[in-house]
Amino acid sequence: MNDSSGEDVIRMPASELELIRARQRSRARVMALLLGGFVVLVFAISIVKMKLGHGG
């Protein structure tokens, strides 16, 4: 199918689109948790290094 601008358009049922969006939200939450955990880990390592006197 083509829309008026000439680009291909895929039509899907609303239930299928909602399922795809739910998966995307789930993956986004996992990535946010992983990124947050990494930030906390780097912060904690930095604090420990400063307390031990290894400044750099």
All heavy atoms as TSV, in Angstrom:
chain	resi	resn	atom	element	x	y	z
A	1	MET	N	N	0.834	-1.193	0.000
A	1	MET	CA	C	0.000	0.000	0.000
A	1	MET	C	C	0.871	1.245	0.000
A	1	MET	O	O	1.919	1.276	0.609
A	1	MET	CB	C	-0.853	0.049	1.264
A	1	MET	CG	C	-2.009	-0.866	1.276
A	1	MET	SD	S	-2.941	-0.528	2.763
A	1	MET	CE	C	-3.658	-2.104	2.990
A	2	ASN	N	N	0.394	2.262	-0.640
A	2	ASN	CA	C	1.097	3.544	-0.650
A	2	ASN	C	C	0.175	4.610	-0.105
A	2	ASN	O	O	-1.007	4.634	-0.413
A	2	ASN	CB	C	1.528	3.928	-2.070
A	2	ASN	CG	C	2.647	3.058	-2.582
A	2	ASN	OD1	O	3.406	2.506	-1.794
A	2	ASN	ND2	N	2.741	2.924	-3.889
A	3	ASP	N	N	0.721	5.505	0.700
A	3	ASP	CA	C	-0.078	6.640	1.143
A	3	ASP	C	C	0.132	7.779	0.154
A	3	ASP	O	O	0.799	7.642	-0.865
A	3	ASP	CB	C	0.250	7.045	2.578
A	3	ASP	CG	C	1.659	7.576	2.734
A	3	ASP	OD1	O	2.402	7.601	1.740
A	3	ASP	OD2	O	2.019	7.974	3.857
A	4	SER	N	N	-0.436	8.933	0.417
A	4	SER	CA	C	-0.389	10.045	-0.532
A	4	SER	C	C	1.019	10.577	-0.778
A	4	SER	O	O	1.283	11.165	-1.810
A	4	SER	CB	C	-1.294	11.183	-0.045
A	4	SER	OG	O	-0.838	11.632	1.217
A	5	SER	N	N	1.971	10.349	0.143
A	5	SER	CA	C	3.332	10.841	-0.047
A	5	SER	C	C	4.197	9.832	-0.791
A	5	SER	O	O	5.373	10.072	-1.009
A	5	SER	CB	C	3.969	11.183	1.307
A	5	SER	OG	O	4.124	10.015	2.071
A	6	GLY	N	N	3.649	8.691	-1.149
A	6	GLY	CA	C	4.392	7.703	-1.904
A	6	GLY	C	C	5.163	6.712	-1.058
A	6	GLY	O	O	5.867	5.874	-1.586
A	7	GLU	N	N	5.071	6.785	0.257
A	7	GLU	CA	C	5.784	5.852	1.136
A	7	GLU	C	C	4.932	4.617	1.377
A	7	GLU	O	O	3.709	4.670	1.356
A	7	GLU	CB	C	6.102	6.527	2.472
A	7	GLU	CG	C	7.047	7.701	2.345
A	7	GLU	CD	C	7.303	8.375	3.683
A	7	GLU	OE1	O	6.962	7.784	4.710
A	7	GLU	OE2	O	7.841	9.483	3.668
A	8	ASP	N	N	5.608	3.488	1.598
A	8	ASP	CA	C	4.884	2.257	1.905
A	8	ASP	C	C	4.304	2.337	3.306
A	8	ASP	O	O	4.964	2.798	4.237
A	8	ASP	CB	C	5.813	1.052	1.816
A	8	ASP	CG	C	6.197	0.740	0.379
A	8	ASP	OD1	O	5.412	1.090	-0.516
A	8	ASP	OD2	O	7.270	0.149	0.170
A	9	VAL	N	N	3.086	1.873	3.448
A	9	VAL	CA	C	2.395	1.883	4.737
A	9	VAL	C	C	1.934	0.474	5.039
A	9	VAL	O	O	1.365	-0.198	4.183
A	9	VAL	CB	C	1.177	2.834	4.711
A	9	VAL	CG1	C	0.428	2.762	6.018
A	9	VAL	CG2	C	1.618	4.251	4.417
A	10	ILE	N	N	2.206	0.014	6.249
A	10	ILE	CA	C	1.759	-1.303	6.675
A	10	ILE	C	C	0.605	-1.114	7.649
A	10	ILE	O	O	0.741	-0.428	8.659
A	10	ILE	CB	C	2.906	-2.091	7.350
A	10	ILE	CG1	C	4.042	-2.298	6.364
A	10	ILE	CG2	C	2.398	-3.423	7.875
A	10	ILE	CD1	C	5.274	-2.913	6.972
A	11	ARG	N	N	-0.516	-1.706	7.345
A	11	ARG	CA	C	-1.697	-1.625	8.216
A	11	ARG	C	C	-1.741	-2.866	9.083
A	11	ARG	O	O	-1.648	-3.982	8.580
A	11	ARG	CB	C	-2.971	-1.540	7.384
A	11	ARG	CG	C	-2.983	-0.417	6.390
A	11	ARG	CD	C	-3.434	0.855	7.031
A	11	ARG	NE	N	-3.473	1.908	6.011
A	11	ARG	CZ	C	-3.247	3.170	6.254
A	11	ARG	NH1	N	-2.969	3.547	7.477
A	11	ARG	NH2	N	-3.297	4.060	5.298
A	12	MET	N	N	-1.880	-2.663	10.406
A	12	MET	CA	C	-1.974	-3.786	11.341
A	12	MET	C	C	-3.176	-3.575	12.244
A	12	MET	O	O	-3.552	-2.440	12.517
A	12	MET	CB	C	-0.715	-3.857	12.214
A	12	MET	CG	C	0.482	-4.412	11.532
A	12	MET	SD	S	1.777	-4.750	12.721
A	12	MET	CE	C	2.903	-3.438	12.311
A	13	PRO	N	N	-3.713	-4.665	12.740
A	13	PRO	CA	C	-4.818	-4.537	13.707
A	13	PRO	C	C	-4.333	-3.818	14.968
A	13	PRO	O	O	-3.158	-3.914	15.347
A	13	PRO	CB	C	-5.202	-5.973	14.032
A	13	PRO	CG	C	-4.575	-6.823	12.971
A	13	PRO	CD	C	-3.412	-6.050	12.430
A	14	ALA	N	N	-5.229	-3.127	15.626
A	14	ALA	CA	C	-4.881	-2.369	16.837
A	14	ALA	C	C	-4.325	-3.281	17.925
A	14	ALA	O	O	-3.410	-2.892	18.649
A	14	ALA	CB	C	-6.109	-1.621	17.351
A	15	SER	N	N	-4.855	-4.503	18.033
A	15	SER	CA	C	-4.379	-5.415	19.073
A	15	SER	C	C	-2.915	-5.795	18.833
A	15	SER	O	O	-2.134	-5.915	19.777
A	15	SER	CB	C	-5.247	-6.672	19.113
A	15	SER	OG	O	-5.197	-7.341	17.862
A	16	GLU	N	N	-2.533	-5.964	17.574
A	16	GLU	CA	C	-1.148	-6.303	17.249
A	16	GLU	C	C	-0.223	-5.117	17.516
A	16	GLU	O	O	0.885	-5.286	18.032
A	16	GLU	CB	C	-1.051	-6.742	15.789
A	16	GLU	CG	C	0.271	-7.389	15.454
A	16	GLU	CD	C	0.288	-7.992	14.063
A	16	GLU	OE1	O	-0.795	-8.370	13.565
A	16	GLU	OE2	O	1.377	-8.083	13.491
A	17	LEU	N	N	-0.692	-3.927	17.185
A	17	LEU	CA	C	0.103	-2.725	17.467
A	17	LEU	C	C	0.312	-2.543	18.965
A	17	LEU	O	O	1.409	-2.183	19.406
A	17	LEU	CB	C	-0.576	-1.479	16.882
A	17	LEU	CG	C	-0.473	-1.320	15.372
A	17	LEU	CD1	C	-1.324	-0.145	14.912
A	17	LEU	CD2	C	0.965	-1.120	14.953
A	18	GLU	N	N	-0.727	-2.802	19.741
A	18	GLU	CA	C	-0.616	-2.680	21.195
A	18	GLU	C	C	0.373	-3.702	21.757
A	18	GLU	O	O	1.139	-3.398	22.668
A	18	GLU	CB	C	-1.980	-2.837	21.861
A	18	GLU	CG	C	-1.960	-2.649	23.352
A	18	GLU	CD	C	-1.362	-1.325	23.815
A	18	GLU	OE1	O	-1.570	-0.295	23.145
A	18	GLU	OE2	O	-0.654	-1.315	24.851
A	19	LEU	N	N	0.382	-4.899	21.204
A	19	LEU	CA	C	1.327	-5.924	21.627
A	19	LEU	C	C	2.768	-5.479	21.328
A	19	LEU	O	O	3.664	-5.633	22.161
A	19	LEU	CB	C	1.020	-7.247	20.920
A	19	LEU	CG	C	1.880	-8.442	21.295
A	19	LEU	CD1	C	1.715	-8.766	22.777
A	19	LEU	CD2	C	1.504	-9.634	20.446
A	20	ILE	N	N	2.975	-4.913	20.162
A	20	ILE	CA	C	4.309	-4.417	19.794
A	20	ILE	C	C	4.727	-3.291	20.728
A	20	ILE	O	O	5.861	-3.254	21.214
A	20	ILE	CB	C	4.311	-3.949	18.324
A	20	ILE	CG1	C	4.193	-5.157	17.400
A	20	ILE	CG2	C	5.574	-3.152	18.015
A	20	ILE	CD1	C	3.932	-4.806	15.953
A	21	ARG	N	N	3.816	-2.357	20.995
A	21	ARG	CA	C	4.127	-1.243	21.902
A	21	ARG	C	C	4.442	-1.741	23.306
A	21	ARG	O	O	5.325	-1.215	23.980
A	21	ARG	CB	C	2.963	-0.250	21.959
A	21	ARG	CG	C	2.679	0.459	20.668
A	21	ARG	CD	C	3.762	1.460	20.349
A	21	ARG	NE	N	3.435	2.189	19.147
A	21	ARG	CZ	C	4.176	2.162	18.039
A	21	ARG	NH1	N	5.280	1.465	17.997
A	21	ARG	NH2	N	3.811	2.836	16.976
A	22	ALA	N	N	3.720	-2.771	23.767
A	22	ALA	CA	C	3.970	-3.325	25.107
A	22	ALA	C	C	5.373	-3.929	25.173
A	22	ALA	O	O	6.092	-3.756	26.159
A	22	ALA	CB	C	2.913	-4.378	25.448
A	23	ARG	N	N	5.777	-4.618	24.117
A	23	ARG	CA	C	7.137	-5.180	24.073
A	23	ARG	C	C	8.176	-4.067	24.071
A	23	ARG	O	O	9.216	-4.181	24.733
A	23	ARG	CB	C	7.313	-6.043	22.831
A	23	ARG	CG	C	6.588	-7.349	22.895
A	23	ARG	CD	C	6.869	-8.163	21.652
A	23	ARG	NE	N	6.006	-9.321	21.569
A	23	ARG	CZ	C	5.605	-9.856	20.434
A	23	ARG	NH1	N	5.992	-9.363	19.291
A	23	ARG	NH2	N	4.822	-10.910	20.456
A	24	GLN	N	N	7.923	-3.011	23.320
A	24	GLN	CA	C	8.867	-1.892	23.278
A	24	GLN	C	C	8.990	-1.233	24.647
A	24	GLN	O	O	10.098	-0.888	25.082
A	24	GLN	CB	C	8.429	-0.855	22.235
A	24	GLN	CG	C	8.614	-1.336	20.810
A	24	GLN	CD	C	8.035	-0.368	19.796
A	24	GLN	OE1	O	7.139	0.424	20.112
A	24	GLN	NE2	N	8.524	-0.448	18.577
A	25	ARG	N	N	7.853	-1.051	25.329
A	25	ARG	CA	C	7.895	-0.463	26.675
A	25	ARG	C	C	8.673	-1.352	27.628
A	25	ARG	O	O	9.457	-0.869	28.454
A	25	ARG	CB	C	6.470	-0.240	27.200
A	25	ARG	CG	C	5.805	1.008	26.672
A	25	ARG	CD	C	4.513	1.312	27.427
A	25	ARG	NE	N	3.532	0.245	27.299
A	25	ARG	CZ	C	2.605	0.176	26.346
A	25	ARG	NH1	N	2.544	1.097	25.418
A	25	ARG	NH2	N	1.755	-0.816	26.308
A	26	SER	N	N	8.463	-2.656	27.513
A	26	SER	CA	C	9.164	-3.591	28.380
A	26	SER	C	C	10.671	-3.523	28.147
A	26	SER	O	O	11.461	-3.473	29.098
A	26	SER	CB	C	8.649	-5.013	28.113
A	26	SER	OG	O	9.365	-5.945	28.856
A	27	ARG	N	N	11.083	-3.510	26.891
A	27	ARG	CA	C	12.516	-3.407	26.577
A	27	ARG	C	C	13.081	-2.077	27.041
A	27	ARG	O	O	14.214	-2.013	27.525
A	27	ARG	CB	C	12.746	-3.574	25.079
A	27	ARG	CG	C	12.781	-5.016	24.646
A	27	ARG	CD	C	13.240	-5.123	23.226
A	27	ARG	NE	N	12.248	-4.560	22.331
A	27	ARG	CZ	C	11.573	-5.241	21.427
A	27	ARG	NH1	N	11.809	-6.522	21.267
A	27	ARG	NH2	N	10.679	-4.663	20.672
A	28	ALA	N	N	12.310	-1.012	26.911
A	28	ALA	CA	C	12.773	0.302	27.350
A	28	ALA	C	C	12.985	0.322	28.865
A	28	ALA	O	O	13.963	0.897	29.347
A	28	ALA	CB	C	11.770	1.380	26.944
A	29	ARG	N	N	12.086	-0.316	29.613
A	29	ARG	CA	C	12.249	-0.379	31.070
A	29	ARG	C	C	13.497	-1.160	31.451
A	29	ARG	O	O	14.250	-0.761	32.340
A	29	ARG	CB	C	11.028	-1.029	31.711
A	29	ARG	CG	C	9.837	-0.122	31.782
A	29	ARG	CD	C	8.707	-0.734	32.596
A	29	ARG	NE	N	7.495	0.018	32.385
A	29	ARG	CZ	C	6.435	-0.428	31.718
A	29	ARG	NH1	N	6.433	-1.644	31.218
A	29	ARG	NH2	N	5.384	0.327	31.556
A	30	VAL	N	N	13.730	-2.287	30.779
A	30	VAL	CA	C	14.917	-3.094	31.067
A	30	VAL	C	C	16.179	-2.282	30.783
A	30	VAL	O	O	17.115	-2.268	31.584
A	30	VAL	CB	C	14.896	-4.410	30.253
A	30	VAL	CG1	C	16.240	-5.115	30.316
A	30	VAL	CG2	C	13.789	-5.316	30.752
A	31	MET	N	N	16.212	-1.601	29.644
A	31	MET	CA	C	17.388	-0.797	29.299
A	31	MET	C	C	17.587	0.343	30.301
A	31	MET	O	O	18.719	0.655	30.669
A	31	MET	CB	C	17.256	-0.231	27.885
A	31	MET	CG	C	17.393	-1.284	26.801
A	31	MET	SD	S	18.935	-2.217	26.874
A	31	MET	CE	C	20.117	-0.949	26.565
A	32	ALA	N	N	16.507	0.955	30.749
A	32	ALA	CA	C	16.607	2.029	31.738
A	32	ALA	C	C	17.172	1.493	33.055
A	32	ALA	O	O	18.028	2.133	33.675
A	32	ALA	CB	C	15.239	2.670	31.971
A	33	LEU	N	N	16.709	0.323	33.472
A	33	LEU	CA	C	17.230	-0.277	34.706
A	33	LEU	C	C	18.705	-0.634	34.573
A	33	LEU	O	O	19.496	-0.404	35.493
A	33	LEU	CB	C	16.415	-1.511	35.080
A	33	LEU	CG	C	15.013	-1.239	35.608
A	33	LEU	CD1	C	14.248	-2.551	35.762
A	33	LEU	CD2	C	15.067	-0.489	36.918
A	34	LEU	N	N	19.083	-1.196	33.433
A	34	LEU	CA	C	20.493	-1.537	33.211
A	34	LEU	C	C	21.369	-0.291	33.194
A	34	LEU	O	O	22.450	-0.271	33.799
A	34	LEU	CB	C	20.655	-2.317	31.907
A	34	LEU	CG	C	20.119	-3.742	31.909
A	34	LEU	CD1	C	20.186	-4.340	30.507
A	34	LEU	CD2	C	20.887	-4.600	32.888
A	35	LEU	N	N	20.918	0.743	32.519
A	35	LEU	CA	C	21.681	1.990	32.470
A	35	LEU	C	C	21.783	2.613	33.859
A	35	LEU	O	O	22.853	3.074	34.271
A	35	LEU	CB	C	21.040	2.969	31.497
A	35	LEU	CG	C	21.729	4.316	31.322
A	35	LEU	CD1	C	23.164	4.121	30.836
A	35	LEU	CD2	C	20.957	5.185	30.364
A	36	GLY	N	N	20.680	2.622	34.599
A	36	GLY	CA	C	20.695	3.151	35.961
A	36	GLY	C	C	21.640	2.362	36.862
A	36	GLY	O	O	22.379	2.939	37.657
A	37	GLY	N	N	21.618	1.039	36.721
A	37	GLY	CA	C	22.526	0.201	37.498
A	37	GLY	C	C	23.977	0.484	37.173
A	37	GLY	O	O	24.837	0.533	38.062
A	38	PHE	N	N	24.272	0.697	35.898
A	38	PHE	CA	C	25.630	1.018	35.482
A	38	PHE	C	C	26.079	2.354	36.081
A	38	PHE	O	O	27.201	2.477	36.567
A	38	PHE	CB	C	25.720	1.054	33.956
A	38	PHE	CG	C	27.072	1.421	33.444
A	38	PHE	CD1	C	28.133	0.545	33.560
A	38	PHE	CD2	C	27.287	2.654	32.848
A	38	PHE	CE1	C	29.390	0.884	33.089
A	38	PHE	CE2	C	28.537	3.007	32.378
A	38	PHE	CZ	C	29.594	2.124	32.496
A	39	VAL	N	N	25.194	3.338	36.060
A	39	VAL	CA	C	25.525	4.653	36.623
A	39	VAL	C	C	25.811	4.527	38.118
A	39	VAL	O	O	26.786	5.091	38.629
A	39	VAL	CB	C	24.380	5.664	36.355
A	39	VAL	CG1	C	24.553	6.937	37.170
A	39	VAL	CG2	C	24.307	5.980	34.872
A	40	VAL	N	N	24.977	3.782	38.835
A	40	VAL	CA	C	25.184	3.583	40.271
A	40	VAL	C	C	26.509	2.859	40.517
A	40	VAL	O	O	27.265	3.224	41.430
A	40	VAL	CB	C	23.996	2.801	40.886
A	40	VAL	CG1	C	24.311	2.347	42.293
A	40	VAL	CG2	C	22.740	3.657	40.865
A	41	LEU	N	N	26.821	1.857	39.702
A	41	LEU	CA	C	28.073	1.125	39.841
A	41	LEU	C	C	29.285	2.037	39.637
A	41	LEU	O	O	30.223	2.028	40.442
A	41	LEU	CB	C	28.117	-0.034	38.849
A	41	LEU	CG	C	29.375	-0.890	38.848
A	41	LEU	CD1	C	29.516	-1.612	40.191
A	41	LEU	CD2	C	29.347	-1.878	37.702
A	42	VAL	N	N	29.270	2.846	38.596
A	42	VAL	CA	C	30.380	3.767	38.338
A	42	VAL	C	C	30.506	4.780	39.477
A	42	VAL	O	O	31.609	5.093	39.928
A	42	VAL	CB	C	30.195	4.474	36.976
A	42	VAL	CG1	C	31.184	5.618	36.801
A	42	VAL	CG2	C	30.336	3.469	35.847
A	43	PHE	N	N	29.376	5.282	39.957
A	43	PHE	CA	C	29.391	6.240	41.063
A	43	PHE	C	C	29.991	5.592	42.313
A	43	PHE	O	O	30.851	6.181	42.983
A	43	PHE	CB	C	27.978	6.729	41.342
A	43	PHE	CG	C	27.894	7.738	42.446
A	43	PHE	CD1	C	28.340	9.033	42.265
A	43	PHE	CD2	C	27.365	7.384	43.679
A	43	PHE	CE1	C	28.264	9.966	43.282
A	43	PHE	CE2	C	27.283	8.304	44.705
A	43	PHE	CZ	C	27.733	9.605	44.506
A	44	ALA	N	N	29.559	4.375	42.627
A	44	ALA	CA	C	30.063	3.687	43.813
A	44	ALA	C	C	31.565	3.421	43.699
A	44	ALA	O	O	32.316	3.619	44.666
A	44	ALA	CB	C	29.305	2.372	44.012
A	45	ILE	N	N	32.016	2.995	42.521
A	45	ILE	CA	C	33.444	2.763	42.327
A	45	ILE	C	C	34.224	4.055	42.498
A	45	ILE	O	O	35.305	4.068	43.112
A	45	ILE	CB	C	33.697	2.128	40.945
A	45	ILE	CG1	C	33.177	0.690	40.931
A	45	ILE	CG2	C	35.179	2.163	40.574
A	45	ILE	CD1	C	33.171	0.042	39.562
A	46	SER	N	N	33.686	5.152	41.990
A	46	SER	CA	C	34.360	6.451	42.138
A	46	SER	C	C	34.481	6.854	43.598
A	46	SER	O	O	35.537	7.339	44.032
A	46	SER	CB	C	33.591	7.533	41.372
A	46	SER	OG	O	33.549	7.225	39.999
A	47	ILE	N	N	33.427	6.667	44.356
A	47	ILE	CA	C	33.450	7.022	45.790
A	47	ILE	C	C	34.478	6.176	46.516
A	47	ILE	O	O	35.273	6.689	47.311
A	47	ILE	CB	C	32.046	6.823	46.417
A	47	ILE	CG1	C	31.047	7.781	45.785
A	47	ILE	CG2	C	32.085	6.996	47.922
A	47	ILE	CD1	C	31.329	9.248	46.014
A	48	VAL	N	N	34.512	4.876	46.260
A	48	VAL	CA	C	35.470	3.988	46.925
A	48	VAL	C	C	36.891	4.383	46.556
A	48	VAL	O	O	37.769	4.430	47.426
A	48	VAL	CB	C	35.183	2.508	46.550
A	48	VAL	CG1	C	36.318	1.616	46.990
A	48	VAL	CG2	C	33.867	2.050	47.164
A	49	LYS	N	N	37.131	4.688	45.290
A	49	LYS	CA	C	38.481	5.081	44.878
A	49	LYS	C	C	38.919	6.381	45.559
A	49	LYS	O	O	40.071	6.527	45.956
A	49	LYS	CB	C	38.550	5.247	43.350
A	49	LYS	CG	C	38.584	3.920	42.617
A	49	LYS	CD	C	38.583	4.108	41.118
A	49	LYS	CE	C	39.952	4.550	40.666
A	49	LYS	NZ	N	40.058	4.594	39.188
A	50	MET	N	N	37.992	7.324	45.700
A	50	MET	CA	C	38.329	8.589	46.371
A	50	MET	C	C	38.646	8.340	47.848
A	50	MET	O	O	39.581	8.934	48.386
A	50	MET	CB	C	37.198	9.601	46.240
A	50	MET	CG	C	37.131	10.225	44.867
A	50	MET	SD	S	36.016	11.623	44.757
A	50	MET	CE	C	34.442	10.865	45.012
A	51	LYS	N	N	37.886	7.457	48.486
A	51	LYS	CA	C	38.132	7.180	49.905
A	51	LYS	C	C	39.452	6.452	50.111
A	51	LYS	O	O	40.096	6.613	51.143
A	51	LYS	CB	C	36.980	6.355	50.487
A	51	LYS	CG	C	35.735	7.180	50.682
A	51	LYS	CD	C	34.668	6.427	51.438
A	51	LYS	CE	C	33.491	7.354	51.634
A	51	LYS	NZ	N	32.551	6.847	52.615
A	52	LEU	N	N	39.865	5.661	49.141
A	52	LEU	CA	C	41.133	4.940	49.249
A	52	LEU	C	C	42.321	5.802	48.798
A	52	LEU	O	O	43.445	5.379	48.933
A	52	LEU	CB	C	41.088	3.654	48.400
A	52	LEU	CG	C	40.127	2.579	48.877
A	52	LEU	CD1	C	40.109	1.414	47.906
A	52	LEU	CD2	C	40.499	2.110	50.284
A	53	GLY	N	N	42.038	6.971	48.254
A	53	GLY	CA	C	43.101	7.880	47.863
A	53	GLY	C	C	43.694	7.616	46.482
A	53	GLY	O	O	44.807	7.996	46.193
A	54	HIS	N	N	42.923	6.956	45.620
A	54	HIS	CA	C	43.403	6.686	44.266
A	54	HIS	C	C	42.797	7.689	43.289
A	54	HIS	O	O	42.385	7.330	42.201
A	54	HIS	CB	C	42.997	5.264	43.809
A	54	HIS	CG	C	43.663	4.200	44.596
A	54	HIS	ND1	N	42.960	3.185	45.155
A	54	HIS	CD2	C	44.960	3.974	44.913
A	54	HIS	CE1	C	43.799	2.379	45.789
A	54	HIS	NE2	N	45.013	2.841	45.645
A	55	GLY	N	N	42.757	8.916	43.603
A	55	GLY	CA	C	42.106	10.000	42.874
A	55	GLY	C	C	41.861	9.844	41.383
A	55	GLY	O	O	40.873	10.312	40.884
A	56	GLY	N	N	42.701	9.216	40.606
A	56	GLY	CA	C	42.524	9.222	39.169
A	56	GLY	C	C	42.160	7.907	38.650
A	56	GLY	O	O	41.748	7.578	37.638
